[in-house]
Amino acid sequence: MRKLVVLCAVLAIPACAAFVGDGPSNDTIKNSSGLMVTEASQIVADNFELISPKARTVDVSSVKLGNGCRTDPNTLKSYGPPWTPSYQEVERNPSQEYIDEALADLEAMTARGFTRQEGIPGDDPASRVYRDARGFAVYSIRDKTVRGEIEFTLFASSPCAAE
């Protein structure tokens, strides 16, 4: 449950303004940041490769569009375009070495302009969020399932991107 709360908080922060109105349109994103889904998806894939303890190549086609950046005022559900491309993997019962390497990889993102975000819900020191000036985020969450298993999630996401 805590993982869901953190995930919602991390993904909803860029869309908080959407509760006041409809949220940014596709054209608004094109005219402001100019970030397009294809570029954002490639950056998300690249960022995930950098934080993963497993050597891998993330196929950009496996990056999901993520949440829409607009909110329907009648249902409060997100929709797009624009979108927040994202990619995640969950490791069940990972070794401590895996977690330590992932945390070191996340911290290494500071050399690429990412800063650790404070005030993330939960008290697990392995749950961390890093964000860069453009709004790209990478993070980890360690959570215990109802079956007593440990789930360690690594996640990379983009700010709103136009189609």
C-alpha positions in Angstrom: 0.0 0.0 0.0 2.8 2.4 0.9 4.3 1.8 -2.6 1.1 2.9 -4.2 1.0 6.1 -2.1 4.6 7.0 -3.0 4.0 6.1 -6.7 0.9 8.3 -6.8 2.8 11.1 -5.0 5.7 11.0 -7.4 3.6 10.8 -10.5 0.9 13.3 -9.4 3.3 16.1 -8.4 3.6 17.4 -12.0 -0.1 17.1 -12.5 -1.2 18.9 -9.3 -2.2 21.9 -11.2 -4.7 19.8 -13.1 -7.0 19.8 -10.2 -7.5 23.5 -10.6 -8.5 23.1 -14.2 -8.1 20.8 -17.1 -4.3 20.6 -17.2 -1.8 21.4 -20.0 -2.9 20.6 -23.5 -0.7 18.9 -26.1 -0.1 22.3 -27.7 0.8 23.9 -24.4 3.6 21.3 -23.9 4.8 21.7 -27.5 5.0 25.5 -27.1 6.6 25.5 -23.6 9.1 22.7 -23.1 8.8 21.2 -26.6 9.3 17.8 -25.1 7.8 15.1 -27.3 6.8 11.5 -26.3 9.5 9.9 -28.5 12.3 12.0 -27.0 11.0 11.6 -23.5 10.6 7.8 -23.9 14.2 7.5 -25.0 15.4 9.5 -22.0 13.3 7.4 -19.7 14.8 4.2 -21.1 18.3 5.6 -20.9 17.8 6.8 -17.3 16.4 3.3 -16.3 19.5 1.6 -17.8 21.7 3.9 -15.6 19.9 3.0 -12.3 19.4 -0.7 -12.9 21.9 -3.0 -11.2 21.4 -5.5 -14.0 23.2 -4.7 -17.3 20.4 -4.2 -19.8 19.1 -2.3 -22.7 15.6 -1.0 -22.3 13.7 -1.2 -25.6 12.1 2.2 -26.0 8.9 0.5 -27.2 8.5 -1.0 -23.7 8.3 2.5 -22.1 4.6 3.1 -21.3 2.8 6.4 -21.9 2.1 6.6 -18.2 -0.5 8.9 -16.8 -2.1 11.6 -18.8 -1.3 15.2 -17.8 -4.8 16.3 -17.9 -7.6 15.7 -15.4 -11.2 15.2 -16.3 -13.0 17.6 -13.8 -16.0 15.3 -13.7 -14.2 12.0 -12.9 -10.8 13.3 -11.6 -9.2 10.7 -13.8 -6.1 11.5 -15.8 -6.1 11.4 -19.6 -3.8 12.5 -22.4 -2.3 13.7 -24.5 0.1 15.0 -23.2 1.5 12.0 -21.3 4.2 11.1 -18.7 6.2 8.3 -20.2 7.5 5.8 -17.6 9.2 2.5 -17.2 9.5 0.3 -14.1 10.7 -3.1 -13.0 10.0 -5.0 -9.7 12.5 -7.4 -8.2 11.1 -9.8 -5.6 13.2 -10.6 -2.6 16.3 -9.0 -4.0 19.7 -9.5 -2.4 21.2 -6.7 -0.3 23.9 -6.4 -2.9 21.3 -5.7 -5.6 19.7 -3.0 -3.4 23.0 -1.5 -2.5 24.0 -1.3 -6.2 20.7 0.2 -7.2 21.0 2.9 -4.4 24.5 3.7 -5.5 23.3 4.0 -9.1 20.5 6.3 -8.0 23.0 8.5 -6.1 25.3 8.6 -9.1 22.5 10.3 -11.0 23.4 13.5 -9.1 26.4 13.8 -11.4 23.8 14.0 -14.2 21.9 16.9 -12.6 19.5 14.9 -10.5 18.8 15.9 -6.9 17.4 13.8 -4.1 13.9 14.8 -3.1 13.2 15.1 0.6 9.9 14.4 2.3 9.1 11.2 0.4 6.5 9.2 2.4 7.6 6.2 4.3 10.6 5.5 6.5 12.5 2.9 4.5 15.9 4.3 3.6 15.9 2.3 0.3 12.9 4.3 -0.9 14.3 7.4 -2.7 13.3 9.8 -5.4 15.7 11.9 -7.6 14.5 14.6 -10.0 16.3 16.8 -12.5 15.6 20.4 -13.6 13.5 19.3 -16.6 11.3 17.1 -14.4 12.6 13.6 -15.2 12.6 11.3 -12.2 14.2 8.1 -11.1 13.3 6.3 -7.9 13.3 3.2 -5.8 10.8 1.8 -3.4 11.2 -1.2 -1.0 8.0 -2.6 0.3 6.8 -5.7 2.1 3.9 -7.6 0.6 1.1 -9.2 2.6 2.9 -12.5 2.0 6.0 -11.2 3.7 8.0 -10.9 0.5 10.1 -7.9 -0.3 9.4 -6.0 -3.5 12.0 -3.5 -4.7 10.8 -1.3 -7.5 13.0 0.8 -9.8 11.2 3.5 -11.8 12.0 6.2 -14.3 9.6 8.8 -15.5 9.3 11.9 -17.6 7.5 15.2 -17.2 4.6 15.9 -19.5 5.4 15.2 -23.1 3.4 15.9 -26.3 2.5 13.5 -29.0 
